[in-house]
Amino acid sequence: MANPDTDVTRRTYWTEQLEAAYHFMFDMVLPYPVAECGEPLVSLQQAAQAAEVVVQFSDRPHALGLPRLHLLRDGQIPAFVAAAAEMNERGWVMRVEDAYRTPQMQKHLGRMPQVFDAVLERVMWELGGLTPSPEFMFRRCSALVASVPKFGTHMSGSAIDISVMQPDDPQREVDRGAPYLEMSALTPMASPFASDEARRNRQEITALMRRHGFVDYPWEFWHYSSGDAYEQVLLDTGRPAIYGAVQWDPATNQVTPLPRPEQPLNSFDEIRAEIDAALTRRGTAGGIR
């Protein structure tokens, strides 16, 4: 049986952190100026191969069964290669879990049953078993699976989600307290519920990534980016972001800024339908409170 004090403490921490993330997104990132530079996207696989650095890449299907697009902006490639090379020198292997996402991928990622159900389960735990309203679910999803292109840095082609693996066993992760896409009080980068070893590894990985210009998103221990509004806000640079949400044309490798990046990707009606579907999968369908 869970220790009630521990469970209460974790619930309180989860709520505080997710509220802080929501305010970061809507009060700081959403209004932040972007001066899109138009840099093309570059294949991380090709960059790693050309530099002869060892990097793993997730090949799991993305939303709607689409292939993952392991792409970053051209200006980020030297830093990515240098970070991966330093990990190799350290005795680690970077595993890129996710990078650029199209608007279609971002819209449907948070609605994938394995993602949506995990978030809903955590939110119902937060609410003591109550079913959240679509508005509340939107609030929580905004922090975990960006619900608006303006602050969806994967849609800017400026962010990567990473795991870090042991070179002697490609399937064995460096301990960060939980695997990629954990949805719990362990998810924030500075979670006090991670073990001492996991916290040390998170700190060392983050320091390494920062040495190469990638800043960590405080509310997910796997997310790093540069050149976007996250970096400018978190480092208080005062400079406009050079990477904003874009649509990518694979035929020409040109990027085009999205026309309405402040518009949510999913409506409350769509979120309501996803809650009902998730409750049905759980066998607890009973309407939305």
ROKOL-40850 format. One record per residue: x, y, z of N, C-alpha, C in turn; residue in three letters. Coordinates in pm, whole numbers, padded with zeros to 5 digits, always signed. Layout:
<pts>
XYZXYZXYZALA ...
</pts>
This chain:
<pts>
+00085-00120+00000+00000+00000+00000+00088+00124+00000MET +00050+00225-00081+00129+00347-00089+00123+00423+00043ALA +00233+00483+00078+00238+00568+00196+00156+00693+00169ASN +00049+00721+00246-00035+00838+00218+00043+00968+00216PRO +00139+00982+00309+00217+01105+00313+00297+01123+00185ASP +00357+01014+00138+00434+01020+00014+00343+01052-00104THR +00227+00988-00109+00135+01010-00219+00085+01155-00219ASP +00053+01207-00103+00007+01346-00093+00118+01441-00135VAL +00239+01414-00090+00352+01499-00125+00376+01499-00275THR +00369+01382-00336+00390+01374-00481+00278+01443-00557ARG +00156+01429-00510+00044+01495-00577+00058+01646-00569ARG +00096+01696-00453+00115+01840-00436+00225+01890-00528THR +00335+01816-00535+00448+01853-00620+00405+01853-00767TYR +00336+01748-00809+00289+01738-00947+00204+01860-00983TRP +00108+01895-00899+00020+02008-00927+00099+02137-00937THR +00189+02161-00842+00269+02284-00844+00353+02294-00971GLU +00415+02184-01009+00502+02184-01126+00423+02203-01256GLN +00310+02135-01269+00232+02147-01391+00168+02285-01405LEU +00132+02346-01292+00082+02483-01297+00193+02579-01338GLU +00313+02558-01285+00427+02642-01323+00457+02629-01472ALA +00449+02506-01525+00474+02483-01666+00369+02553-01752ALA +00243+02548-01708+00136+02613-01782+00161+02764-01791TYR +00198+02824-01681+00224+02969-01680+00347+03002-01764HIS +00448+02916-01762+00564+02936-01848+00520+02941-01994PHE +00438+02845-02034+00395+02837-02173+00311+02958-02213MET +00207+02988-02135+00110+03087-02178+00148+03231-02143PHE +00218+03251-02033+00250+03387-01992+00387+03433-02041ASP +00478+03340-02070+00613+03379-02107+00649+03341-02251MET +00617+03219-02291+00656+03174-02425+00557+03221-02532VAL +00428+03211-02505+00328+03245-02606+00345+03388-02659LEU +00368+03488-02573+00383+03624-02627+00525+03657-02673PRO +00620+03563-02660+00759+03596-02688+00782+03619-02838TYR +00861+03721-02874+00884+03750-03016+00968+03644-03085PRO +00931+03614-03209+01004+03520-03292+01042+03588-03422VAL +01169+03583-03457+01217+03633-03585+01269+03513-03663ALA +01177+03442-03726+01210+03317-03794+01322+03337-03896GLU +01427+03257-03886+01544+03274-03973+01534+03191-04101CYS +01443+03094-04105+01424+03016-04227+01526+02909-04254GLY +01608+02876-04154+01707+02770-04177+01638+02639-04211GLU +01695+02561-04304+01636+02432-04338+01660+02330-04228PRO +01593+02217-04240+01610+02105-04149+01714+02008-04205LEU +01787+01945-04114+01896+01855-04152+01878+01722-04080VAL +01906+01613-04149+01895+01479-04092+02001+01456-03986SER +01957+01420-03867+02052+01391-03759+02125+01260-03785LEU +02058+01163-03847+02126+01038-03882+02243+01064-03975GLN +02220+01145-04077+02327+01174-04172+02438+01254-04107GLN +02402+01347-04020+02504+01427-03953+02590+01340-03862ALA +02528+01249-03787+02603+01161-03698+02695+01068-03778ALA +02643+01016-03888+02722+00925-03971+02842+00998-04031GLN +02820+01120-04080+02929+01196-04140+03037+01231-04038ALA +02995+01255-03914+03090+01291-03809+03149+01169-03738ALA +03098+01051-03773+03146+00925-03714+03128+00924-03562GLU +03011+00972-03519+02977+00962-03377+02866+00858-03364VAL +02864+00791-03250+02765+00685-03227+02641+00747-03164VAL +02530+00737-03233+02401+00788-03185+02295+00684-03221VAL +02204+00659-03129+02090+00574-03159+01969+00662-03194GLN +01879+00605-03272+01759+00678-03311+01638+00587-03295PHE +01536+00636-03226+01413+00559-03211+01349+00537-03347SER +01303+00414-03370+01230+00385-03493+01085+00347-03465ASP +01039+00375-03343+00900+00347-03312+00808+00437-03394ARG +00696+00386-03443+00604+00471-03520+00557+00590-03436PRO +00540+00701-03504+00491+00822-03439+00338+00823-03445HIS +00278+00934-03412+00132+00947-03421+00085+00912-03561ALA -00030+00847-03568-00091+00803-03693-00004+00703-03769LEU +00092+00643-03700+00181+00547-03763+00287+00609-03851GLY +00302+00741-03845+00400+00810-03928+00542+00784-03879LEU +00640+00787-03968+00779+00769-03924+00828+00891-03848PRO +00920+00868-03754+00980+00980-03682+01071+01060-03774ARG +01072+01190-03752+01152+01280-03835+01268+01332-03749LEU +01380+01265-03757+01496+01304-03675+01571+01416-03745HIS +01514+01536-03730+01564+01655-03797+01579+01770-03699LEU +01684+01848-03716+01701+01975-03646+01739+02082-03748LEU +01739+02207-03705+01778+02314-03794+01927+02306-03826ARG +01962+02357-03943+02100+02350-03992+02199+02410-03891ASP +02162+02522-03830+02253+02589-03737+02277+02513-03609GLY +02196+02413-03580+02211+02335-03457+02297+02210-03477GLN +02325+02175-03600+02393+02048-03627+02532+02038-03564ILE +02617+02140-03575+02749+02128-03509+02738+02103-03359PRO +02644+02169-03293+02626+02150-03149+02575+02011-03118ALA +02482+01961-03199+02430+01826-03180+02542+01724-03192PHE +02622+01735-03297+02732+01641-03318+02832+01649-03203VAL +02863+01770-03158+02959+01786-03049+02906+01726-02919ALA +02777+01745-02892+02717+01688-02771+02720+01536-02777ALA +02686+01479-02892+02687+01333-02908+02829+01279-02895ALA +02926+01351-02950+03066+01308-02941+03114+01311-02796ALA +03076+01415-02721+03118+01420-02581+03054+01307-02502GLU +02931+01272-02536+02870+01157-02468+02948+01030-02497MET +02991+01012-02620+03073+00895-02653+03202+00894-02572ASN +03265+01010-02560+03388+01020-02481+03362+00987-02334GLU +03245+01025-02287+03206+00999-02147+03174+00851-02125ARG +03154+00777-02234+03114+00638-02222+02964+00618-02233GLY +02895+00715-02292+02751+00710-02311+02716+00717-02459TRP +02594+00681-02492+02542+00693-02628+02410+00768-02622VAL +02403+00878-02696+02277+00952-02705+02178+00873-02791MET +02056+00864-02743+01947+00805-02821+01844+00915-02846ARG +01825+00951-02972+01727+01053-03007+01590+00985-03015VAL +01502+01024-02926+01367+00968-02923+01273+01040-03018GLU +01290+01171-03029+01200+01251-03111+01269+01383-03144ASP +01233+01440-03258+01288+01569-03297+01177+01650-03364ALA +01192+01686-03491+01090+01768-03556+00957+01693-03568TYR +00849+01767-03544+00714+01714-03563+00636+01809-03654ARG +00567+01752-03750+00476+01832-03832+00354+01870-03749THR +00276+01969-03795+00153+02001-03722+00062+01880-03705PRO +00054+01796-03806-00030+01676-03797+00021+01583-03688GLN +00152+01563-03683+00210+01476-03580+00186+01532-03441MET +00206+01663-03425+00189+01724-03294+00043+01717-03249GLN -00049+01742-03342-00191+01740-03309-00233+01604-03255LYS -00183+01498-03319-00231+01365-03285-00142+01293-03183HIS -00023+01346-03155+00063+01279-03056-00006+01270-02921LEU -00057+01383-02875-00121+01383-02744-00251+01305-02739GLY -00303+01266-02856-00427+01190-02861-00402+01041-02881ARG -00276+01000-02899-00247+00858-02907-00286+00792-02776MET -00354+00678-02780-00400+00617-02654-00290+00598-02551PRO -00171+00555-02594-00066+00530-02494-00018+00659-02428GLN -00033+00772-02497+00005+00901-02438-00112+00963-02363VAL -00227+00974-02430-00343+01039-02368-00387+00965-02243PHE -00389+00831-02250-00434+00753-02135-00340+00771-02016ASP -00209+00781-02044-00113+00800-01935-00133+00935-01868ALA -00155+01039-01948-00179+01172-01892-00310+01174-01815VAL -00415+01115-01874-00545+01113-01806-00537+01040-01673LEU -00468+00927-01672-00454+00852-01547-00388+00936-01439GLU -00283+01012-01479-00212+01095-01382-00299+01212-01336ARG -00376+01268-01428-00463+01381-01391-00577+01333-01300VAL -00633+01216-01327-00737+01164-01238-00680+01133-01101MET -00555+01087-01096-00488+01067-00967-00474+01201-00895TRP -00437+01304-00969-00424+01438-00911-00556+01486-00853GLU -00666+01454-00922-00799+01501-00882-00871+01403-00789LEU -00798+01308-00736-00859+01215-00642-00959+01121-00706GLY -00940+01088-00834-01028+00995-00903-01135+01059-00988GLY -01152+01191-00978-01252+01260-01059-01207+01268-01204LEU -01302+01274-01294-01273+01291-01436-01253+01439-01466THR -01145+01476-01531-01121+01619-01558-01212+01672-01668PRO -01236+01800-01666-01305+01867-01776-01208+01877-01894SER -01259+01898-02015-01169+01919-02129-01076+02038-02107PRO -01127+02142-02041-01044+02260-02016-00927+02226-01924GLU -00954+02145-01822-00846+02110-01729-00748+02015-01797PHE -00798+01923-01878-00710+01832-01949-00622+01909-02047MET -00678+02009-02113-00599+02096-02201-00489+02164-02123PHE -00521+02209-02003-00422+02278-01919-00304+02187-01888ARG -00334+02062-01855-00226+01968-01821-00150+01923-01946ARG -00222+01897-02054-00155+01853-02177-00064+01962-02232CYS -00100+02088-02208-00018+02197-02259+00124+02190-02207SER +00140+02141-02086+00273+02133-02026+00349+02008-02068ALA +00277+01903-02108+00340+01773-02133+00348+01737-02281LEU +00249+01777-02358+00249+01753-02503+00197+01882-02565VAL +00286+01971-02601+00249+02108-02638+00124+02114-02722ALA +00026+02189-02674-00106+02194-02736-00122+02312-02831SER -00021+02398-02837-00025+02518-02921+00107+02526-02997VAL +00105+02545-03128+00230+02545-03205+00333+02647-03157PRO +00287+02763-03109+00381+02869-03069+00481+02820-02964LYS +00434+02732-02874+00529+02682-02774+00559+02533-02791PHE +00529+02481-02911+00567+02343-02941+00702+02341-03010GLY +00809+02336-02933+00942+02353-02993+00982+02238-03085THR +00917+02123-03073+00942+02019-03172+00890+02065-03309HIS +00785+02145-03310+00734+02198-03435+00822+02308-03492MET +00913+02359-03411+01012+02456-03459+01134+02388-03519SER +01142+02256-03503+01262+02186-03547+01382+02224-03465GLY +01358+02266-03340+01467+02315-03255+01488+02230-03131SER +01410+02122-03115+01413+02044-02991+01434+01896-03020ALA +01503+01831-02926+01516+01686-02930+01481+01630-02793ILE +01415+01516-02796+01394+01435-02675+01498+01325-02679ASP +01570+01307-02568+01677+01208-02569+01670+01114-02450ILE +01717+00993-02473+01757+00901-02367+01907+00888-02378SER +01970+00832-02276+02115+00811-02278+02140+00666-02243VAL +02215+00599-02330+02230+00454-02320+02373+00416-02284MET +02385+00293-02232+02516+00237-02201+02576+00175-02326GLN +02702+00200-02357+02760+00149-02483+02774-00003-02486PRO +02785-00067-02369+02803-00212-02368+02671-00287-02384ASP +02560-00214-02372+02428-00275-02388+02335-00170-02446ASP +02309-00173-02577+02229-00069-02641+02088-00054-02586PRO +02042-00152-02508+01907-00145-02453+01904-00096-02308GLN +02022-00076-02249+02028-00039-02107+02050+00111-02094ARG +01955+00178-02029+01963+00323-02014+02050+00364-01896GLU +02110+00480-01909+02167+00548-01793+02050+00588-01704VAL +02060+00562-01578+01948+00582-01486+01917+00731-01470ASP +01797+00769-01512+01747+00905-01487+01621+00900-01401ARG +01595+00785-01342+01480+00772-01253+01360+00708-01317GLY +01352+00715-01449+01240+00657-01523+01275+00666-01671ALA +01207+00589-01755+01234+00596-01899+01163+00714-01964PRO +01195+00736-02088+01135+00841-02170+00982+00832-02170TYR +00922+00949-02158+00777+00970-02155+00712+00924-02024LEU +00789+00922-01917+00732+00901-01785+00634+01014-01754GLU +00518+00981-01700+00420+01081-01659+00392+01065-01511MET +00471+01133-01429+00455+01122-01284+00532+01235-01219SER +00539+01231-01087+00618+01331-01015+00767+01319-01044ALA +00808+01213-01113+00947+01199-01155+00977+01277-01283LEU +00876+01325-01352+00895+01384-01484+00971+01517-01482THR +00944+01611-01392+01022+01736-01392+01171+01709-01373PRO +01252+01789-01439+01396+01767-01438+01453+01764-01296MET +01406+01851-01210+01462+01861-01075+01379+01784-00972ALA +01305+01684-01015+01218+01610-00922+01294+01559-00800SER +01245+01592-00680+01310+01543-00558+01283+01395-00533PRO +01197+01334-00614+01162+01194-00593+01252+01099-00671PHE +01337+01153-00758+01436+01069-00826+01545+01031-00726ALA +01607+00918-00748+01715+00874-00659+01835+00967-00673SER +01927+00956-00579+02048+01038-00585+02124+01013-00715ASP +02135+00888-00753+02207+00855-00877+02135+00914-00998GLU +02005+00902-01002+01928+00955-01115+01943+01107-01123ALA +01940+01174-01010+01956+01320-01010+02094+01358-01059ARG +02196+01284-01014+02333+01315-01060+02343+01296-01211ARG +02284+01190-01263+02289+01167-01407+02214+01276-01483ASN +02098+01314-01434+02023+01422-01500+02108+01550-01503ARG +02170+01580-01390+02251+01702-01382+02371+01696-01475GLN +02435+01580-01482+02553+01567-01568+02514+01574-01715GLU +02405+01509-01751+02359+01513-01891+02320+01655-01929ILE +02249+01724-01838+02207+01861-01866+02327+01953-01878THR +02427+01938-01791+02547+02020-01800+02618+01997-01933ALA +02623+01872-01976+02686+01840-02105+02609+01907-02219LEU +02478+01893-02218+02398+01952-02325+02409+02105-02325MET +02414+02164-02208+02428+02310-02200+02564+02356-02251ARG +02668+02275-02231+02800+02313-02285+02795+02327-02437ARG +02696+02264-02498+02685+02270-02643+02563+02351-02687HIS +02511+02432-02596+02408+02528-02633+02265+02484-02622GLY +02241+02362-02572+02104+02313-02558+02055+02334-02415PHE +01941+02400-02401+01885+02422-02268+01781+02316-02239VAL +01766+02286-02112+01673+02184-02068+01537+02247-02037ASP +01432+02176-02076+01297+02216-02040+01275+02167-01896TYR +01247+02257-01802+01245+02218-01660+01142+02113-01622PRO +01040+02092-01704+00931+02003-01664+00932+01867-01733TRP +01039+01837-01809+01058+01704-01868+01207+01674-01867GLU +01247+01562-01813+01390+01536-01798+01458+01490-01927PHE +01384+01485-02037+01440+01436-02162+01448+01541-02273TRP +01395+01661-02251+01373+01759-02358+01479+01869-02355HIS +01545+01888-02471+01648+01992-02484+01626+02067-02615TYR +01655+02198-02614+01636+02277-02736+01730+02397-02736SER +01734+02465-02849+01814+02587-02860+01757+02674-02970SER +01783+02803-02962+01743+02897-03066+01597+02935-03066GLY +01518+02875-02978+01374+02901-02975+01338+02988-02855ASP +01208+03009-02837+01164+03095-02727+01198+03035-02591ALA +01200+02901-02581+01238+02839-02453+01375+02889-02409TYR +01471+02882-02501+01607+02924-02465+01611+03070-02423GLU +01544+03155-02498+01551+03298-02468+01487+03330-02333GLN +01374+03265-02304+01306+03290-02177+01385+03231-02061VAL +01429+03107-02074+01498+03040-01963+01633+03103-01932LEU +01700+03155-02035+01831+03218-02013+01820+03370-02005LEU +01698+03424-02021+01673+03568-02011+01768+03646-02101ASP +01773+03606-02229+01865+03671-02322+01816+03806-02371THR +01684+03824-02375+01630+03948-02431+01630+03950-02582GLY +01675+03843-02645+01679+03835-02791+01556+03762-02843ARG +01509+03796-02962+01398+03719-03019+01444+03579-03055PRO +01351+03485-03052+01382+03349-03097+01404+03350-03247ALA +01495+03267-03295+01518+03259-03439+01448+03138-03501ILE +01397+03049-03416+01323+02932-03465+01182+02935-03408TYR +01083+02933-03498+00944+02925-03457+00877+02806-03524GLY +00751+02785-03494+00678+02671-03549+00668+02683-03701ALA +00705+02575-03769+00710+02578-03915+00648+02451-03975VAL +00604+02467-04097+00567+02352-04181+00686+02324-04271GLN +00718+02195-04287+00835+02154-04364+00793+02089-04494TRP +00857+02130-04604+00834+02069-04734+00951+01975-04762ASP +00933+01843-04750+01045+01752-04770+01100+01752-04912PRO +01018+01794-05008+01064+01796-05147+01166+01906-05171ALA +01147+02020-05107+01236+02135-05128+01324+02163-05006THR +01293+02099-04894+01357+02124-04766+01343+02270-04722ASN +01234+02331-04761+01206+02466-04716+01108+02462-04599GLN +01123+02558-04508+01032+02569-04395+00952+02697-04409VAL +00826+02689-04370+00735+02803-04379+00669+02825-04243THR +00678+02945-04188+00613+02971-04059+00464+02941-04065PRO +00413+02879-03959+00269+02853-03953+00193+02984-03944LEU +00080+02997-04013+00009+03125-04017-00054+03165-03885PRO -00101+03069-03804-00166+03102-03677-00106+03015-03565ARG +00017+03041-03528+00084+02953-03431+00026+02960-03290PRO -00058+03061-03263-00118+03073-03129-00247+02992-03116GLU -00294+02933-03226-00421+02861-03224-00400+02719-03175GLN -00477+02674-03074-00462+02537-03023-00483+02434-03132PRO -00412+02323-03120-00418+02217-03220-00544+02132-03208LEU -00598+02121-03087-00717+02040-03063-00821+02123-02988ASN -00946+02112-03031-01054+02184-02966-01095+02113-02838SER -01172+02183-02755-01224+02121-02633-01317+02005-02668PHE -01390+02016-02777-01477+01905-02818-01394+01782-02854ASP -01281+01802-02921-01195+01689-02955-01135+01628-02829GLU -01097+01712-02735-01042+01662-02609-01149+01586-02531ILE -01271+01639-02531-01383+01570-02463-01402+01430-02520ARG -01397+01419-02653-01413+01288-02717-01300+01194-02679ALA -01178+01246-02667-01065+01161-02629-01078+01114-02484GLU -01130+01200-02396-01151+01159-02257-01252+01045-02251ILE -01362+01061-02323-01465+00956-02324-01408+00825-02378ASP -01328+00833-02485-01269+00712-02543-01172+00647-02445ALA -01094+00729-02374-00999+00675-02277-01072+00609-02160ALA -01181+00671-02115-01258+00612-02005-01320+00480-02048LEU -01361+00471-02172-01415+00346-02223-01307+00239-02224THR -01186+00275-02266-01076+00179-02265-01046+00133-02123ARG -01063+00223-02027-01039+00189-01886-01154+00108-01826ARG -01268+00110-01896-01386+00045-01842-01453+00126-01734GLY -01430+00259-01737-01487+00346-01634-01569+00459-01695THR -01621+00437-01814-01697+00543-01879-01815+00587-01792ALA -01830+00718-01782-01940+00767-01699-01964+00914-01722GLY -01910+00964-01832-01932+01105-01861-01826+01192-01798GLY -01823+01316-01843-01720+01411-01798-01779+01505-01696ILE -01708+01520-01587-01754+01609-01480-01716+01752-01513ARG 
</pts>
